[in-house]
Amino acid sequence: MANLMVGIDVSLRSHSVQFMNDCGDALESFSIPNNLIGAQTLLERILQSAQKLQSELIRVGMEATSNLGWHLAHFLKANLHQTQGSKAQVFVLNARKVARFKKGYDTLPKNDRIDAWVIADQLRFGRLPHELTSTIQFEALQRLTRTRFHLMQNIARDKTYFLNQVFLKFSGLRQDNPFSNMFGSTCLAVLQELEPEQIVSMSITELVDFLKEKGKNRFDDPEQLASFLQKLARSSYRLDKAMADPVNLSLSVMLSVIQTMEKEIAKLDKEIEKIMKSIPETLSSVKGIGPVFAAGIIAEISDIARFSHHNSLAKYAGLVWSQYQSGEFESEETKRVRTGNKYLRYYLIQAANLVRRYDSEYAAFYAEKYAQAFKHHHKRALVLTARKLVRLVFMLLKTKQLYTPPERRG
């Protein structure tokens, strides 16, 4: 009687498979196509081997390689219950941790067959992540929240590129922007419709009228703003005429791309809010955590029962800090570990940034951590605030209770 370990190295067209018993003996090594027929073939061979070994436990493991193993993982999870007298588990492993495990072997080459063998061998040792669960509802939501994350990252990158182009056209505006938002309607109108030379040559009255029209009379002192804008225009570099049209076109194209992605995000947000109406949750009882951020958090956590403590949830999100201690010395300045679920971490941090604006307890905590930071004050304080938020998220999901803000507590 021996337990069966099944290591699978995932790729686009085919998967390499390694069967191993719990003593580390290699049993079978073969490949299957990455399609439904291949999955059915693998299932049959697993069932045959488990019956032959009289296995009490079947462990199947594969790396989280994009979405290439998603269908196979869920197919096996749904169908391995056919094993009589055997407990079946399916694990999706972190590729970085698999690579670290492999480093323990000095002379192994790099190929798909060996990688499948390494995965099977790792299954024997335990200390595995939570096994795959059937949470299609949350994974469907995850498609939307992760796509939103992807677009938000692209927007941030493209905005940085856009601002670099702004410096070429109007260096002073990039350095000392008099508008509250570089991507606000008035600032964009200045960039799109005026050149620095035009601003310098315009009368104050003309420039004030332009700013009033584009800003819809929202500026408290348009004369002062116009005067400062002219000052920036006079001190700015002058762009060569051969560069002017290409820079303007670049700015126009990048702005169009950014605005298009923002419209697509609005579509995603609308669909996310629609789905969230059918999911019972209490996270949105916290002011600052709306349906979109609640969805991003819930989609990645899935079943909170997977986590025994808020510390394990924080570790899963990558909101933990390494320890540096030797003898009697212990460093106070530590770095956050560079692992964990980046999607969950993103939505926790974004939620924390809003919660601290509305909740006095989180505002005070943020201010304290901001004052204590040696550098990157906002970034470090915000990440620490997100770590504090993990405790609240864990409690609300565990108890299914509504949040009571500090002002209403007895």
Buried (B, 14 or more C-beta within 10 A) or exposed (E): EBBBBBBBBBBEEBBBBBBBBBEEEEBEBBBBEBEEEBBEBBBEBBBEBBBEBEBBBBBBBBBBBEEBBBEBBBBBBEBBEEBEEBEBBBBBBBBEBBEEBBEEEEEEEEEBBBBBBBBBBBBBEEEBBBBBBEBEEBBEBBEBBBBBBEBBEEBEEBBEEBBEBBBBBBBBBBEEBBBEEBBBEBBBBBBEEBBBEBBBEBEEEEBBBBBBEBBEEEBEEBEEBBBBBBBBBEEBEEBEEEEBEEBBEBBEEBBEBBEEBEEBBEEBBEEBBEBBEEBEBBBBBBEBBBBBBBBBBBBBBBEBEBBEEBBBBBBBBBBBBEEEEEEEEEEEEEEBEEBBBBBBBBBBBBBBBBBBEEBEBBBEBBEEBBEEBEEEEEEBBBBBBBBBBBBBBBBBBEEEEEBEBEEEEE
